[in-house]
Amino acid sequence: MCLCLNLLKSDNLLLDVRLLIVLVVAAIILLIAVALMLPQPSVKRAEASGKEAVKLEPIKSCKLTVVVDNNAGGGLETAWGVSILAEVDDLKILFDTGPDPGVLARNLRRLGIDPSEIDMVVISHEHHDHVGGLPYLAEAKPDLKVYVPSGMGSGVKAEIRRLGLRLVEVEDTMRIAEGVAIIGQLGGFLKEQALAINVEGKGLVILVGCSHPGVVKIVEKAVNDLGVKPYLVLGGFHMGGASPSECRRVIRGLLDLGVVRIAPIHCSGETIRSILAEEFSDNYLACHVGSRIRIEAS
């Protein structure tokens, strides 16, 4: 009798172990099935994620003029801010406007640029050192079209409208003219966009305002959204307080993306400019207020 009870207990224990194993295996299978049903992490590259690149045909050449910058040169006034004129064929696009209407007006005059011939303005972001020159443009050419990030603060948008300028809000990367596109906004609370020009045989000429989201991220988005390799990056890199190691990391990040020429101005800081001049001289393009750059098709 005792032996029978022991055997019965042994059989029950075996059944319990088998049941436990079945339940564990079932739970693992269920977890795998649920995991497969969850959304997968997005792939950074546009072509890998299935997103169609914005078609941006190449143009033969473009000319860039640094109208406002805090780096002195060319006998022009300096101011903490940035403004760059991009000329593509007969089209004149002003990227940002600097901090002051007077500085913008006087530098344009000294450079021989007629503000009434500016076709459109692209604003990188809402900070004053990038939008401060707009009142002068509103006087010089009323009803001028101004492209801004859709995430720009409502107060700044209202002020641009009050000036009589035509506000165009941009969210995603979009073509605005032959060979020219706005790189859609990046960033959290502060939204920032960039401007890109596709020069035949060279690649993208990318203008950045302050690069608050990170200049490497902006260039990466431009490459992914347009499906074109980068050539030149010009503008503010927002690295005034960056360490030498951080500056080198950003430089290598740009070079890894295929950038050939790097031209940091405005808020970029002297550290990255010095490192580029000393260690990456083949890739460095030294610029300041008054600099003129022409990029021709190769």
C-alpha positions as CSV (number, residue, x, y, z in Angstrom):
1,M,0.0,0.0,0.0
2,C,2.8,2.3,0.9
3,L,4.6,1.5,-2.3
4,C,1.5,2.2,-4.4
5,L,1.1,5.6,-2.7
6,N,4.7,6.5,-3.4
7,L,4.4,5.5,-7.1
8,L,1.2,7.6,-7.3
9,K,3.0,10.6,-5.9
10,S,5.9,10.0,-8.3
11,D,3.5,9.9,-11.3
12,N,1.8,13.1,-10.1
13,L,5.1,14.9,-9.8
14,L,6.1,13.8,-13.3
15,L,2.8,15.1,-14.6
16,D,3.3,18.4,-12.8
17,V,6.8,18.8,-14.3
18,R,5.6,18.0,-17.8
19,L,2.7,20.5,-17.4
20,L,5.1,23.2,-16.2
21,I,7.4,22.6,-19.3
22,V,4.4,22.9,-21.6
23,L,3.2,26.1,-20.0
24,V,6.7,27.6,-20.2
25,V,7.1,26.7,-23.9
26,A,3.6,28.1,-24.6
27,A,4.5,31.4,-22.9
28,I,7.7,31.7,-24.9
29,I,5.9,31.1,-28.2
30,L,3.2,33.7,-27.2
31,L,5.9,36.3,-26.3
32,I,7.7,35.8,-29.7
33,A,4.4,36.2,-31.5
34,V,3.6,39.4,-29.7
35,A,7.0,40.8,-30.4
36,L,6.7,40.1,-34.1
37,M,3.4,42.0,-34.1
38,L,4.9,45.1,-32.5
39,P,6.0,48.0,-34.8
40,Q,9.7,47.6,-35.7
41,P,12.2,50.4,-35.2
42,S,12.3,52.9,-38.1
43,V,15.3,52.8,-40.4
44,K,17.1,56.1,-40.8
45,R,17.8,55.9,-44.5
46,A,14.8,57.0,-46.6
47,E,15.3,54.3,-49.2
48,A,15.4,51.6,-46.6
49,S,12.2,52.8,-44.9
50,G,10.3,52.9,-48.1
51,K,10.0,56.7,-48.1
52,E,10.4,58.2,-51.6
53,A,13.1,60.8,-52.0
54,V,12.1,64.3,-53.1
55,K,13.2,64.6,-56.7
56,L,15.6,67.5,-57.0
57,E,17.1,67.9,-60.4
58,P,20.7,69.2,-60.6
59,I,21.6,72.7,-61.7
60,K,24.8,73.9,-63.4
61,S,26.0,76.4,-60.8
62,C,25.2,78.5,-57.8
63,K,26.7,81.5,-56.1
64,L,26.7,82.1,-52.3
65,T,27.4,85.4,-50.6
66,V,27.8,85.7,-46.8
67,V,25.8,89.0,-46.2
68,V,25.8,88.9,-42.3
69,D,28.2,87.1,-40.0
70,N,30.0,87.8,-36.7
71,N,33.4,86.8,-38.3
72,A,34.9,90.0,-39.8
73,G,36.1,90.4,-43.3
74,G,35.5,92.1,-46.6
75,G,35.2,95.6,-45.1
76,L,31.6,94.9,-44.0
77,E,29.8,95.3,-40.7
78,T,29.8,92.3,-38.4
79,A,26.8,91.3,-36.2
80,W,26.0,88.2,-34.1
81,G,23.9,86.4,-36.6
82,V,23.9,85.0,-40.1
83,S,22.4,85.8,-43.6
84,I,23.5,84.1,-46.8
85,L,22.4,85.0,-50.3
86,A,22.1,82.0,-52.7
87,E,21.9,82.7,-56.4
88,V,20.7,80.0,-58.8
89,D,20.4,81.2,-62.4
90,D,18.2,84.3,-62.1
91,L,16.7,83.3,-58.7
92,K,17.9,85.0,-55.6
93,I,17.1,83.4,-52.2
94,L,18.1,85.0,-48.9
95,F,18.7,82.4,-46.2
96,D,18.1,84.1,-42.8
97,T,18.4,87.8,-42.3
98,G,20.8,88.5,-39.4
99,P,19.8,90.3,-36.2
100,D,19.4,93.9,-37.4
101,P,17.6,95.7,-40.3
102,G,20.3,98.3,-40.6
103,V,23.3,95.9,-40.8
104,L,21.4,93.9,-43.4
105,A,20.6,97.0,-45.4
106,R,24.1,98.4,-45.3
107,N,25.9,95.2,-46.1
108,L,23.5,94.4,-49.0
109,R,24.3,97.9,-50.4
110,R,28.0,97.5,-50.0
111,L,27.9,94.1,-51.8
112,G,25.9,95.6,-54.6
113,I,22.8,93.5,-54.0
114,D,19.4,95.1,-54.7
115,P,16.9,93.9,-52.0
116,S,14.0,94.4,-54.5
117,E,15.6,91.6,-56.6
118,I,15.4,89.0,-53.8
119,D,12.8,86.5,-54.8
120,M,12.2,84.7,-51.5
121,V,13.5,84.3,-48.0
122,V,14.1,81.0,-46.1
123,I,14.3,81.3,-42.3
124,S,16.1,78.5,-40.5
125,H,14.5,79.1,-37.1
126,E,12.9,81.8,-35.0
127,H,15.8,83.2,-33.0
128,H,16.3,87.0,-33.4
129,D,19.8,86.7,-34.9
130,H,18.1,85.0,-37.9
131,V,14.9,87.0,-38.3
132,G,15.9,90.5,-37.1
133,G,16.5,91.8,-40.6
134,L,13.0,91.1,-41.9
135,P,11.5,94.6,-41.2
136,Y,14.0,96.0,-43.8
137,L,13.0,93.5,-46.4
138,A,9.3,94.2,-45.7
139,E,10.0,97.8,-46.6
140,A,12.2,97.1,-49.6
141,K,9.9,94.5,-51.1
142,P,6.4,94.2,-49.6
143,D,4.6,90.9,-50.1
144,L,8.0,89.0,-50.2
145,K,7.5,85.2,-49.7
146,V,9.1,83.9,-46.4
147,Y,9.4,80.2,-45.8
148,V,9.5,79.2,-42.1
149,P,9.3,75.9,-40.1
150,S,5.7,75.1,-39.4
151,G,6.8,74.5,-35.7
152,M,7.9,78.1,-35.4
153,G,6.4,80.0,-32.4
154,S,3.0,81.6,-33.2
155,G,4.1,85.0,-32.0
156,V,7.0,85.1,-34.5
157,K,4.7,84.0,-37.3
158,A,2.2,86.7,-36.4
159,E,4.9,89.3,-36.5
160,I,6.1,88.2,-39.9
161,R,2.5,88.5,-41.2
162,R,2.1,91.9,-39.5
163,L,5.1,93.1,-41.6
164,G,3.1,92.3,-44.7
165,L,5.3,89.4,-45.7
166,R,3.8,86.2,-47.2
167,L,4.3,83.5,-44.7
168,V,4.7,79.9,-46.0
169,E,5.0,77.2,-43.4
170,V,7.1,74.1,-44.1
171,E,6.9,70.8,-42.3
172,D,8.5,68.2,-44.6
173,T,11.3,68.5,-47.1
174,M,10.1,70.2,-50.3
175,R,11.3,71.5,-53.6
176,I,10.9,75.2,-53.9
177,A,12.6,75.9,-57.3
178,E,14.7,74.1,-59.9
179,G,17.5,72.4,-58.0
180,V,16.6,74.0,-54.7
181,A,14.8,72.4,-51.7
182,I,14.1,73.2,-48.1
183,I,15.1,70.4,-45.7
184,G,12.1,69.8,-43.4
185,Q,12.3,70.8,-39.8
186,L,14.1,68.9,-37.1
187,G,14.3,69.4,-33.3
188,G,12.1,69.3,-30.3
189,F,10.6,72.5,-28.9
190,L,12.8,74.6,-31.2
191,K,12.2,73.6,-34.9
192,E,14.9,74.3,-37.5
193,Q,15.1,73.8,-41.2
194,A,17.9,74.1,-43.8
195,L,18.3,75.0,-47.5
196,A,19.9,72.6,-50.1
197,I,21.0,73.2,-53.7
198,N,21.8,70.3,-56.0
199,V,24.8,71.2,-58.2
200,E,25.5,68.8,-61.1
201,G,28.5,66.5,-60.5
202,K,29.2,68.0,-57.1
203,G,26.1,67.2,-54.9
204,L,24.2,69.2,-52.3
205,V,25.2,72.6,-51.1
206,I,23.6,72.8,-47.7
207,L,23.0,76.1,-45.8
208,V,22.4,75.8,-42.0
209,G,21.4,78.5,-39.6
210,C,22.5,77.4,-36.1
211,S,22.2,73.6,-36.3
212,H,20.4,73.3,-33.0
213,P,19.3,69.7,-33.9
214,G,23.0,68.9,-34.8
215,V,24.7,69.7,-38.1
216,V,25.4,66.0,-38.8
217,K,21.7,65.1,-38.3
218,I,20.6,67.9,-40.7
219,V,23.0,66.7,-43.4
220,E,21.9,63.1,-42.9
221,K,18.3,64.2,-43.3
222,A,19.2,66.1,-46.5
223,V,20.9,63.1,-48.0
224,N,18.1,60.7,-47.0
225,D,15.2,63.0,-48.1
226,L,16.8,64.0,-51.5
227,G,18.8,60.9,-52.3
228,V,21.8,63.1,-53.3
229,K,25.3,63.1,-51.8
230,P,26.4,66.2,-49.9
231,Y,29.2,68.5,-51.1
232,L,29.4,71.7,-49.0
233,V,27.9,72.7,-45.6
234,L,28.0,76.4,-44.8
235,G,26.5,78.2,-41.8
236,G,26.3,78.0,-38.0
237,F,27.2,74.7,-36.4
238,H,26.3,75.8,-32.8
239,M,29.6,74.5,-31.4
240,G,31.0,77.6,-29.7
241,G,31.6,75.8,-26.4
242,A,32.4,72.4,-27.8
243,S,35.5,70.5,-26.8
244,P,38.2,69.6,-29.4
245,S,37.1,65.9,-29.3
246,E,33.5,66.9,-29.9
247,C,34.6,69.1,-32.8
248,R,36.6,66.2,-34.3
249,R,33.6,63.9,-33.9
250,V,31.3,66.2,-35.8
251,I,33.9,66.8,-38.6
252,R,34.4,63.0,-39.0
253,G,30.6,62.6,-39.0
254,L,30.2,65.0,-41.9
255,L,33.1,63.5,-43.8
256,D,31.6,60.0,-43.3
257,L,28.4,61.3,-44.9
258,G,30.4,62.4,-47.9
259,V,30.8,66.1,-47.3
260,V,33.8,67.5,-49.2
261,R,33.9,71.1,-48.0
262,I,33.1,72.3,-44.5
263,A,32.5,76.1,-43.9
264,P,31.5,76.8,-40.2
265,I,30.6,80.5,-39.5
266,H,28.4,82.4,-37.0
267,C,27.9,80.3,-33.8
268,S,30.4,77.5,-34.8
269,G,33.2,78.8,-32.6
270,E,36.9,79.1,-33.2
271,T,37.8,75.6,-32.0
272,I,36.2,73.8,-34.9
273,R,37.6,76.3,-37.4
274,S,41.1,76.0,-36.0
275,I,40.9,72.1,-36.1
276,L,39.7,72.2,-39.6
277,A,42.5,74.6,-40.7
278,E,45.2,72.5,-39.0
279,E,44.0,68.9,-39.4
280,F,41.5,68.9,-42.3
281,S,42.8,71.7,-44.5
282,D,41.7,69.9,-47.7
283,N,38.1,70.0,-46.5
284,Y,38.1,73.4,-44.8
285,L,36.5,76.4,-46.5
286,A,37.3,79.5,-44.4
287,C,34.4,82.0,-44.6
288,H,33.3,85.3,-43.0
289,V,31.0,88.2,-43.8
290,G,31.5,89.2,-47.4
291,S,32.8,85.8,-48.6
292,R,31.7,84.9,-52.1
293,I,31.6,81.3,-53.2
294,R,30.8,79.9,-56.6
295,I,30.1,76.2,-57.1
296,E,30.2,75.0,-60.7
297,A,29.1,71.7,-62.2
298,S,31.9,69.2,-62.7
